[in-house]
Structure formats: structure tokens, C-alpha cells
């Protein structure tokens, strides 16, 4: 019996060796005499590692029977592994196109993407950012619902990379990508003035949203440059939502005015609002652009496919997303960038009867 016990005890260490703890990326780094980040590069970006170092790491991987862990945080060990995005409205094709640009860029490095919509609600935006932090994302791209971004800055101070989307950064230490919306508003109204319209209705959102303020500023500047008083020539209507239903409500308010007092053109703060405007005008038998011209903003996919193709200020959606993701990858210690894209006006049948202009640029 004693001999049997000794045999059992002697077998235990051997048995333990056959069920060893799974080797980690840290074990590989120690065995190869390199940093954890170097092992991560060998696994994911081997071209960045010197051949001799790469061979040493690969030998350690083979010796330890290291197998990649599906956990992004272990696999990448201190580099960006997942990114959380918060946009204003997931139902708006502009933001889904931007998110596609972000996704395409992240997939090049096998990063994961989480996307949420704040619906222009500051409290909801805060909740999603907190949720992302709890899930351990190491990068956040956010389109702020208001000018209050203290909670966004706090995320950065706690060690998560932050990029502001679709608005310039108010502080130099935070990177941002945006479009010059003042220039975009100016382009839209300059075009309408060139078509002979001396009074324009602006169907806008709340001024708490930076884009709405900037597009109005550009529209007013175009009026002033043309010798028109924006207080008289630009009639702003705040729509209840930045959606087709909001556009319908706004144009209904305009159509309720006597014909003589009604602006002859409408500049919509986005294409969803413009969709509601065109839908209502068509239903009511109002000719576009002969009776009322319409210009939207964003140039989303459907703009060119409508029964009356929509003139719109184009934003480079995919480029916005790609550049935002790029800014998360900037080298440590480099100065944050504030990237501003220029918009362009795409002229279609909703704002001109001239075949030479429609379809430009």
C-alpha cells in the first residue's frame, strides 16, 4: 500500500506537466527577451520587426506552443483593439456611410468596431461612452450632441484615445475630423441666389448642434455677399427633428404662408429633411424647382435616385470615417491633428431647370 502511495505521488508532477497553463503573450515575450509589443507586432505586423528578432519570437512561440487568444486585449497587449463610435443619428445615411469608412480602416488591422446613436441626446451619449469604457475599448470616435464635451475629455484623461467626428476640436489636445459647414452653407445659398432666388427658407435644426449653427452662418454670409439682408432674405424654420417627418413639418409651415410672402427656395440642413420636403411638395402638386427650389446637405446615396434628383452639398463620408480612424493610430507623443475637409455642391434637378447645370460637378 505504501509503495502504491509513493507511485501515485510520483505521478502527480508528471501529470501536472501534461496539463500546463496556457502560454500567454507575456510568456512569449519573456522567453524571447523582447517587449510584449514586439510579440504583438510579430503576430500582426511582422514586416515592422527585424528578421533576427522575428525569428527569436517565432522560436519562442513554437517552444511554448503559444496559441492566439481571442481576447483582443491580450492579443494586442496595450494597443488599440476595439473602437467605440457614437454618432448623432444611426438612421441618417450620412452617419452610416461614415461608420463604414471607420470600419474599413479598422479592419485593415483586425480591430473590432462598436457603433451607437445618441439621437442628439447628451445623456444617452454619456451612457454609451461610459459603456464603452466599461467594455475596455481603447479608442472612441464621437460626434458630440452639444458643445458640452467635458465628459468626452474625461474619457481621454482616463487613458482612452478620443477623436471628435464631424466637428472641429475646441481644444488642441484632442484630434478631430470635420467638414467646413460654414463653406457648405455658403455654397448652397450662393447657388440659389445665382438661380434668381432672393428669399430662401432655411429648414434647420437646433443651434445647440454645431453643424446647424455653422450652416446657417454660411447661408447668411452668402446673402450678405450678394447684397441681401439675411434678416429679411433668409427665413429660418426650426424643424422638430432632422428627419423626413421634420422636413414635412417645416415645409407645411412654409406652405401655410400666402404665396406672395413665401420664399421661392428651400435650403435643408440635411438630406433627410429635404426628402420630407420633396415628398410633401410632390403630394401637394407644387412644382420643383419651378415653384420652389430645394437644396439638401450631405449628398447621401438616395439623393440622386429621387423622382426629382436632389441638389445637395456633398460631404466626403468615407474619407471622414477613414481619417477619424487614422487619427487613433497616430504615433504616441505626436501632436493631435484637427482635419477639416472642404464640401462641394452637387447640382441636380431639384434646384435648376438648366440641363447644363444639373449633374455638376
N, C-alpha and C positions, 0 to 999 in steps of 0.2 A: 504494500500500500504506500509505504514511504517512497519507494522507487517511482511508483506511478505519479505521486505528487511532484516529485522532482522533474519528471519528464514534462508534466503539464506546465510547471513554472518555467522550464527552459524554453518551451514552445511559445510562450506569450510574446517575448520581444520579436521573434521572427514573424509571428502573426501580425504584430503591430506594424512592422515594416512593410507588409504587403498591403496595408490599408493606410497609406501615408496621407497626411494632409495635402490637399491640392496645392500645387505650387502657385504662388501669386506673382504678379509683375514685379513686386518688390524683391522677391526671392531671386528672380532672374537678374535684376539689376545688381544685387549683391554678388551673385555668382560670377557675373561678367565684369564686375568692378566699374560699373558705369552708373549714371543717374537714371532714375525711373523714366524721365522724359526721353532719354536716349532709347530705351527699350520701346517706348511708345512710338517713337519715330521709326524704328526698325520695323515695327508691326504695321504702321500706317503710311509712313512716308520714307521708305528705305533709301530713296535717292538723296536724302538730306544727310545721310550718315556715311562717314568714311568707310571704305571697304573693309579695312582691318578691324575696325570697331564693330561693324555689322556682323562679320564672321564670328567674332567673340560672343556677341549676343546670341546669334543663331545657335552656336555650340551650347551655350547655357540653356537655351530653350529646349534643345534636344535632350540634354543630360537630365533636365528636371521634368521632362515630359509636360512642359507647360502647355496648357490649352487656354485659348482666349476665353475670358469671362464675358458673358453677355452684358454685364453691368457696364454702362458707358463710363461711370465714374472710376471704376477700377481699370477699365481698358485704357482710358486716356490719361488717367492719373494727373489731374491738375490742369488739363487743357479744356477748352470748350467741348462739351459733349452733347448737350441739348440746349436748345434755344426756345424761349417763350416769347410769343408775339401777342400784343394787344392792339387791335385796330378799332376804329370808331364804329364800323358797321359791317358785319360779315355778309349782309345781303347786298351790299354795294359791289358790283363787279370790279370797280377800281381797286378795292382792298383785296379782293380775292386774286386779282392779277398781280398785285404787289407781293402777296404771300407766296404766289407761285415763283416769283423771282427769288425770294428768300430761300424757298425750298430747293430750287435748282442749285443755288450756290452752296447750301449746306450739304446737299447730297454728294457733292464732289469730295467731301471729307467724311462721309458716312455719319454725319450728325443727324440727330432727330429734331423735329420741329413740333411745337405745340402752338395752336392758334386759338385766340378767344376774341370776342367782340364786346366792347364796353357799352355799346348803344348810346354813346355820348354821355355816359353816367359815371361821374367821378368816383363814387363809392364802389361801383362794380369794377372799375379799373383798378382801384386799390386792392380789392379782394383777389382779382386774378394775379396781380403782381405778388401778393403775399403767398398765394397758392403755388406759383412758380418757384418762389424761394424755398417753400417747404418741400417741393419735389426735387430740389437740388439743381435747378438749371443754373448754368454758369454764364448765360448771356440772355439779355432781354432787349427786344426791339418794341417800342411803344409809340403809338400815335396818341398823344395826350388829349383828353376830352376838354380840358380847360387850361388856363395859364398856370394853374397851381400844380407845380411838378415837384414839390418838396418830397413827396413820398417816392417819386422816381429817383431823385437824388439820394435819398436814404438807402435805396436798394444798391446803388453804386457804392456808397460808403461802406456797406456791409460786404463788399468784395465781389459783387456780380457786375459783369460788363454791361453797359447800357448804351443803346443808340436810340435817339429820338427819330421818329419816322414822320414824314410829311409836315414837319415844322422845323424852323431853324432853332438851334440850341440857344437859350438865353444866357448860358454860362459857358466859358471857354473850355472847361474841363470835361464836358460831355459832347460826344460826337453826334452828328445829326445829318440826315438827308432830307431835302425838301425841294419843292418846285417854287419858283418865283411867282407867287399867286397875284401879286400886285401887277406884274407884267401880263399875266394871263387875263386878269380883269380888263386891263387896258386894251389888249388885243381884241377881245370880244366886242367891246363898245366902239372902238375905233372902226371896226368893220361895219357895225350897224350904222354908225354916223355916215360912213362912206356910201352906204346904200340909201342915204337920204332921210334917215330917221333922226328927228330932233328931240324926241321924247322916248325914253326907254324905261320899261319896268324891270326892276331887279328883284327876282324871286330868290330871297336869301334866307339863310339860317340865322340862328342867334349869334350875336357878336362875341359871345363867350368862346366861340370856336374861331381860332386864329385864321383859318382859311376863309371863313365868311367875311371877316373884317378886311383881310387883305384884298380879296376880290372886289369888294365894294370900293376900297381905296383906289384900285386901279381903274375901275369903271368911272369913278368921279374925276380922276385925273384926265381921262380921255375926254370927258365932257368939257373940262376947263380948258384943255389944249385946243379944243375946237371952238372956243369962244362961247360955250353954253354954260349956264349956271346949273351945277348939279343939284342944287336945292330945288330947282324947278324942273329941269330936264330929266332927272333920274328919280323915278318913283320906286322906293324900296318897300317891298311887301315881305314881311317875315312869315314864312310858311310854318305850319305846325310840326312838320317832320321833313327830313331830307329824303323823301320817298316819292313815288308816283302819286300817292294819295295827297301828300303835302303839296305837290305841284298842282293837282286838280283844285285843291282848296285855294291856292294862290291865284290861279287864273280865273276862278269863279269870282273872286273879289274884284279882279280887273274888269271882267266882262260885265259886272254889275254897274260900272260907270257908264254915263252917257257916251255914245260913240265919239262925239267931238272932244270929250275930255280924256279919252283913253289913249295911252301910249301906243304907238304903232309897232313896237318891237319889245321882245322879252329876252332878257339875259338871265338864265337859270344857273344857280350856284353849283349844280351838278347835273349829270345826265339823267339820273332817276327822276329828279324834279321835272326836267324837260320832257321826259316820257309822259308824265302825268299831264303836262300842259298840252302836248301834241294830241294825246288821246282825247282830251276834253274838247279841244278846238275842232277836231275831226267830227266828234259826236254832235257838236253844235252847228256844224256846217260853216265854220269860219275858215276861210281860205288861207293857207300858209304857203308862201310868205306874203301873198298879195295883200291880205288884210292885216295880218300880224306875223312878223318875222320872229324866229326863235333861234337862239344860240344856247348851247349847253356847255358843260365843263367836264372834262375827264377823257372824252372820246373813248368810251367803253365799247366793247365788241358789238353790241347791238345798234350803236348809233348809225352806222352805215346801212343797216338792214331794215330800218323802219319804212313804213309806207311812204312817208316823207323823210328822206335821209337827213339826219340831224347835223347841222354845223356845230362844231364843238372845239373847245380848247383842249388840245391833246397833252396829256402828261405821260412821261416815259415810265409806265408802271413796272415793267420787268426790270428796267435799269435801276429804278428806285429800290426795289427789293434786293437786287443783287448787290448794289453798293452798300445798302444798310448791313447786309450780312458780312461783306468785306470788311467793314469798319470794326466788326467784332474781332477780326483776326489780325488787327494791326499789331506790330511788334510791341512787346512790353516796354514802357518808357517813352514811346513815341507820342507826339502831341496829337490830341483828338482832332479830327477833321470836321469841318462844317461844309458839307457839299450841297450846292444849290444848282438844280437843273433849270434850263430855260424851257418854257412851254411853247407850243406852236398852234396856230389856228388852222383847223381843217374846215374848209368851206364846202357846204353841201346845199341841197335844195331848200332846206328849211329857212334860209336867210337870204337867198338871192334867186332871181329868175334868169340870171345870166349863165348860159352854158359854159362860157369861158372861165367864169369864177368857180362855179360848182365843181367840186372834186379837187381843188387845190388845197394845200400844196401837193 
